[in-house]
Amino acid sequence: MPTYYELKAQADKHWRHLTNGDKSWIRIGTAMCGHAAGAFDVRDAIKSELAARGIESNVDDVGCLGICYAEPLVDILKPGGSRVFFNNVTPGDVPNIVECMLVENTVPDEGVLGYLGDEPVDGVEDLGRLPGIAMQQRIALRNAGNIAPNDVLQYIANGGYEGLRKALFDMQSDEVIKEVIDSGLRGRGGAAFPTGVKWNFMTRGDGPKYILCNCEEGDPGAYNDKGILESDPYTLLEGMCIAGYATGATNGFVFIRHGHEGPISRTEKAIEQAYEYGLLGENILGSDFSFDIEVSLTGESYVAGEETALMEAIEGHRSQPRYRPPFPAAFGVWGKPSTINNVKSLSYAPEIISKGAEWFSGIGVNRSTGTAIVCLNGQVNYPGLYEVPMGLTLGQVVNELGGGLRDGKKLKMLQTGGPLGGVLGADSLGVHIDFDEMREAGAIFGSGGVIVMDEDTCAVDITRNLVAFTQYESCGKCFPCRLGMEQLLEVIDRVVRFESRPEDLDLMRNIGRTMESSSLCGHGQLGFGPIRSALQHFEADFVSHIEAKRCPTGRCSRPLIAPKNTRPYAMDSLRVVAQPVARTG
């Protein structure tokens, strides 16, 4: 097996060839945001144009730089120069870009977003001026948009696998765990449980152990786990190896929702390359440590993101939560000790080990150390995938990163942390991205989704949609969730139809309390969260629907539910409200 330093020397040579060789290097953002905007058509047009002109150039797909609104994003790096970026590129723009940049050695008059690098480009502004670039502090996404996700040598050339090398040759397993504990890293999935403490649960006893990575990521408005896998899957694989070494695990599974082809294919390719270069398998980097990783797929089930339901899916069973205890650290997948983290939590590990706990804990605020990866969506000018220090206010995220609301509208609410998270009002812009502070404000940061909604949004209607989603995605195993979610949806449907009574608010609260105290997993325990937070911040909207029989925004003037002569149950309402895609598997 090659040593780390042998691989590093090979990688550095490869990187010099790309950045300062005899050819230009063209990178196209082809993560989900780029794909949706037509990046693959742009890439094909670039390759065709280069071939037609007889120009040799290195062309790579890369991931997301964070400024999703600018996709398709293309940049060209000439040997020894700076990267020149072009935004919202179409296939029709390609001939002019190639003509100017690679033939005439000039910069086009239009479509240039900026440059990144040490060498200024005449007539082009520094891309670092943009808040979407300047305000980011990238750790888990440090390579996103910069390296090809199918080239492990590019990853190594940019510091990849230094953390694993340090763990394997300079640290004992308990020292690795202590470093992660001291860093203050907390899980980036929802519960925000300390990652190092979770790893420590599994260090006792011998026998097979497993590291499970959760990329089910079914929250509407959240795509940062998938973004990491599409942009830089190697940081996850390295993090899983570090977790495996720290806990004595032998195998890892990357659990990805079926149908997410970009993350699946790029992760599988990265695993294949890791084996090829001796970074997975027997005696990794010439050490005594051996570790194997594979991808495991599941059907489109939101509840499969619950850790014990995830284990059931890996074993080939229906995705339903298990009763606990026993807990996964003692009895996990196939009855063996298992530790489950999401993509973000594991992707921080390489840099924490490489740079130290003190470095990571120096970023962030209070007990929320490090960075937050924000998926900013909705009625905002500059949606994107932004990795920022913990401690920014929601106002900074919306108004500085996001450029404020579109069309001069006023902010009404934010929906954070997925459908089980909750909503916040416009008066919450002073709340910091801090796990504990957001929970006190009535919401959670969860998986990082932040959906921005303007003054024309009806809080009752949005809450009905959130409840419809969670009702449909209930696995049905425990009756407090199965029946409670259906009852909540029926009641809030009545509110939207102006057929409700004042007592219905207390009825929903009673149902919610029952679900919280007796549901099997977080899906039911948190299912009342959207209604609770909506009532906390927008009770006036509910009262208007119930007492005045009027929607303040006018959105509910025409009921979206089926006519009264049809069966007015929750699933009938859902088919109209949520219109779910047919499920497979």
Salt bridges, closest charged atoms under 4 A:
ASP12 OD1 - LYS8 NZ 2.87
ASP44 OD1 - ARG43 NE 3.64
GLU49 OE2 - ARG53 NE 2.76
GLU56 OE1 - LYS23 NZ 3.63
ASP61 OD2 - ARG43 NH1 2.67
ASP61 OD2 - ARG266 NH2 3.98
ASP75 OD2 - ARG27 NE 3.56
ASP75 OD2 - ARG83 NE 2.92
GLU99 OE1 - ARG53 NH1 2.66
GLU125 OE1 - ARG129 NE 3.17
ASP151 OD2 - HIS14 NE2 2.63
GLU162 OE2 - ARG165 NH2 3.02
ASP170 OD2 - ARG165 NH2 3.22
ASP182 OD2 - LYS178 NZ 2.63
GLU216 OE2 - ARG257 NH2 2.33
GLU217 OE1 - LYS226 NZ 3.08
ASP225 OD1 - LYS344 NZ 2.79
GLU272 OE2 - LYS269 NZ 3.84
GLU306 OE2 - ARG324 NH2 3.00
GLU307 OE1 - LYS198 NZ 3.53
GLU307 OE2 - ARG324 NH1 3.08
GLU312 OE1 - HIS317 ND1 3.35
GLU312 OE2 - ARG322 NE 2.58
GLU315 OE1 - HIS317 ND1 3.50
GLU315 OE2 - ARG322 NH2 2.83
GLU351 OE2 - ARG142 NE 3.62
GLU351 OE1 - LYS355 NZ 3.16
ASP436 OD2 - ARG186 NH1 3.26
ASP436 OD2 - ARG367 NH1 2.97
ASP436 OD1 - ARG439 NH1 3.67
GLU437 OE2 - HIS432 ND1 3.12
ASP456 OD2 - LYS409 NZ 2.84
ASP461 OD1 - ARG464 NH2 3.13
GLU473 OE1 - ARG583 NH2 3.88
ASP493 OD1 - ARG464 NH1 2.78
GLU499 OE1 - ARG497 NH2 2.98
GLU499 OE2 - LYS564 NZ 2.99
ASP504 OD1 - ARG494 NH2 3.11
ASP504 OD1 - ARG501 NH2 3.92
ASP506 OD1 - ARG509 NH1 3.25
GLU516 OE2 - ARG532 NH2 1.77
GLU539 OE2 - ARG509 NH2 3.99
ASP541 OD2 - LYS412 NZ 2.76
ASP572 OD2 - ARG567 NH1 3.60
ASP572 OD1 - ARG575 NH1 3.29
